[in-house]
Amino acid sequence: MTSNEPAAHDAVVLAGGGARRLGGADKPGVRVGGRALLDRVLGACSDARTTVVVADPRPTARPVRWAREDPPGAGPVAALDAGLRHTAADDVLVLSADLPFLAADTVRRLLTALRAGAAEGVLLTDADGRDQPLVAAYRTAALRRELAVLTAGEGGLTGLPLRRLTAGLDLTRVPDPVASFDCDTWDDIAAARARIREHDHVLDEWISAVKDELGIDLDVDTGALLDLARDAAHGVARPAAPLTTFLVGYAAAQAEGGPEAVAEAARKAAALALRWAEEAEQEKAEQQEADKPGGSGPDAG
């Protein structure tokens, strides 16, 4: 690994709870913004070298490794132990499968804070200041050390709460009431669904959902594409907006390019739309001049 490459990390996602407050519903599969909660979390940690989901296998938007605590339903500490057995990186993300607003930038922030300090873990706190140990990055060795201590105790890991594990760790806390929001009840699900449809969030949420659905991992300047659509609609015709943005994407794909290819294709299309608009304005001005009394139109003289 060169100095310019990010350090490798793994991710363990706990997705095997009973969801009692959801009436036993399949919580990881509940959709928010058209995507299963589990897939939203998997999208946020897609940079992990290995992602282990502790639950019974199910279809997911991207490939993962599956694990199960023994016995199933033995609790979060036992589930974490089962997941860690499939990891090898020095740092590991530990996430629950019900975080509708977890994003890749939050994951990077957790990992950056962990690597910049001496703490054994960095976790988010929620709106009430409570620790959220399932939205966190940890040093893998520290987790294994504490798991070994708990395993040696009477009764082992079954039924233990996560606070028994994290109590022995040196932790850094980062307040984030949005990314730490989890869905334990149907009211939480309703609140999450309502939030993503708010004006300030809906476009980003929609673009993320479409990319996930189509299997696209590409960051583009959505502002530039929206400007292009506006220029095509105003300078050419309203139906030209979606068709033009489609053709820009197709051109970038044909060029086998990334964000730069999209930006270049959008620039060319925007310049063309501007030329169309300028021609239309010129023709309009010439027609107005010709329509004046004594003008130089085709019927003049």
N, C-alpha and C positions, 0 to 999 in steps of 0.2 A: 504493500500500500504506500503510495507516495504522499507527501505532505499536503498535496492539494485535494486528496480524496477524503471524503468523510469517513470516520471510523464506523466499522460495521456494527450493527445492532440487530437484535432479534425482537420479536413481539409475541406475547402470550395474551390471547383474548379469551376471557371467561364467558361462556355462552350457554352454560348448562343448568342455570337456576330453575326453580319451580314456578316462578312468576305467580305466586299466590295472590298478590294484590291485583293481578290481571285476570283472576279467575282461572288460572292454569293455562292461559293462552300461550301460544308459541311466540314469546316476546322477541327473540332475535329476528323472527320473520315478519313482525309487524312493520308495515310500510309507513314511512314518513317522507313526504315529498316524492312518492313513487318508488322509493328504494327501501329495501329491508334494512332495519336498524343495524344488523350485523354487517351488511355490505357497506353501509356508510362508515362504520368504524374501520373496516378493512381498507377502504379507500384512503382513510387518513394515515394509515401506517404502512402504505404500500412500499415504502423505501426499506422496510425491514429485510434483512438477508433471509431469515426464516420466520414465518408467521405460523404460530401454533394456535389452533382454536380448540379449546377444551369443551367438547360437547359431542353428541352423536353427529356423524357426518350428514351434510345436507348440501344442496347446490349453492354455490357462492359465485360472486361476480369475478373473483380471481382465485387461482389455486392456493390452497393452504395445506398445512399438515394438521392431522386430527389426533386428538388424545382424549383420554377419559380418566377421571379419577376413579379409584377403587376403594369402596364401592361407589357407583354413580349416586350423586346426591350427597356425598360426604362433606360438602361445604367448600367455601372459597379457598381455604388454605390447602386442603387436599387437592383441589383442582389446579391451583398454582403449582404445586409440587409436581403434578403430572405433566403440566405444560413445560416446566423448566427442564424436564428430563430430555426434551427434544431440542434444546437450545445449546449454543456453544459460544456466542459472542460475550464480550465482557460486560456489555450494557444490554438491558432488556426493558422494553415497554410492557407494562402490565395494564390491560384495559378491560373494561366491561363491554358487553355487546349492546348496550342500550344508551349510547351517547350520540344523540342526533346532530349535535353541533360541534363535535370534535373535528378539527381540520388539520391538514398536514402542517400548517405553520405552527399550531400549538404543539404538535408532536416534536417538531424541530426545536421549539423553545425549551421544552422539557429536557431534551437530550443535550442541548447546548449548555443549559444551566448545570446539569449533572457533570458534564465534562470540564466545566470551568471552575468548579469548586471541589471541596474535599468531602462533601456530604455523600452518604450511601444511597440516597434517593431524593428525587424531587417530585412532589405531588401537587396537584391542584387543590384548592379549597373552594367550597361553594359559596353561594350568596350569604349563607349564615355563618361563614367562617369555619365550617366543618371540614376535616380532612377527607379527601376522596382518594383512598389508596389504589383504586382501580382506574385512575387517570394519572399515571405516574411513570417515571423512568427510574430504574434502579441499577445498582451495580450487582451483577448476577452473583458474584461470589458472596456478597453480603446476604442476599436472599437465601442462598444455599446454606450459609452458616446458621441463620436463624431457623430455617426449616429443620436442620439436623438437630438443633437443640429441642425443638418442639416434638420432633419424631421420637426422641429418646424419652420424652415425658410419659406419664401415665395416660393411657387412652390414645396416644398418637395424635394424628392430625384431624381425625374425623370430628366434624361439628365445631371446630375452632373458628372464632371470628378473626377477621384480618388484623384487627388491632392487636391481637396477641403476637402476630408476626412483626408488625411495624413498630411495636413498642420497643424493640431492641435495636432499631435502626436510627442512625443520625440522619435526620431528614431536613430538607429545605422545602418551604411551602410557597406556592405561587397562587395568589387569588385570581380566579377566573370563573365568574358565575355563569357564563354562557357555555364554555367548553365543558364544564363540569356537570352541566345539567343532565340528569339521567331520567329515564322513563320507568317509574315504578308502578304508576297507576294509569287508568284510562284518561284521567284528567291531565296527567303529564303528556300523554300522547296527543291529546287535543290541543294543548298549549304549544307543543312542538310543531304540529301541523299548521296551526294558526300563524306562528312566528315566521315560518319560512315563506308564507304568502304575503308578508308585509312588503310594502313597496321597496324598502331599503335592502331587502334580502332576496326577493323572489327571482331576480334575473340570475344572480350568482348561483342560487340553488338549482334553478332550471338548467343552466349550462353544465353544472356538475353532474346532475342527474342524466342528462343526455350523453355526456362523455362516458359515464359509467355504463349506461345502457348499450352504447355502441362500441365499448371497449377501446376508447380513445384516451391516450395519456399525453395530452398536448396542451401546454399553456399558451394562449394567444391573447392579443390585445383586443378584448371585446369592445372597448371604446372605439377603436379604429374601424372595426367591422360595423358597429352601429352607425358611425359617421358615414361609412360607405353606403349602407342601406338608405340612410336619409338622403344622401346626394343622388343616388340612383332613383329614388322615389320622386324627388323634386325636379331633378334635371332631365329625367327620361319619362318614366311613368310609374305609378305606384306598384304595379306587379313586378317591375324590374328589381325592386329591393331584395326579395327573397331569392329570386333567380340569380342575381349577381353574386350574392354572398355564397350561394351554392357553388357557382362556377369558380369563385376564388378558392374555395376549399378543394375543389376537384383539381384545379391547376396546381395547387401546392402539393397535393397527393401525387399527381403525375410527375412532379419534379422530385419526389421522394425527399421533400424538405420538411423542416420543423417550423417553429414559430417565425423564423426569418423568411421562409418561403411564403407563408401566409401573409406576412406584412408586405412583402414585395408585390405579391399578386394584388393585394388590396390597394396598394399605392397606385399601381397601373390602372386598375379599374376605376378608382376615384378620379384620377386625372382624365380618363375617358369620359366619365359622367360630367365632369366640369366642362369639358369641351362641348359636349352635347348641350349643356345648359347655356353656354356662351353663344352657341349658334342660334338657339331658340330666342335668346334675348336680342341678338342682332337682327334676326328676321322680324321679330316683333317691332323693333325700333324702325326698321325699314318700311314695314307695312304702315305704321302710324304716320311716317313721313309721307308715304305715297297717298294716304287717305286725306291729307290736308288739301284744302282748296288750292288748285294750281300746283299740286304735287307732281312728282315725276313717275307715278305709277304707270302701269301698262296702258291705261285708258287716257292718260294725260295727253294733251295736244290733239 
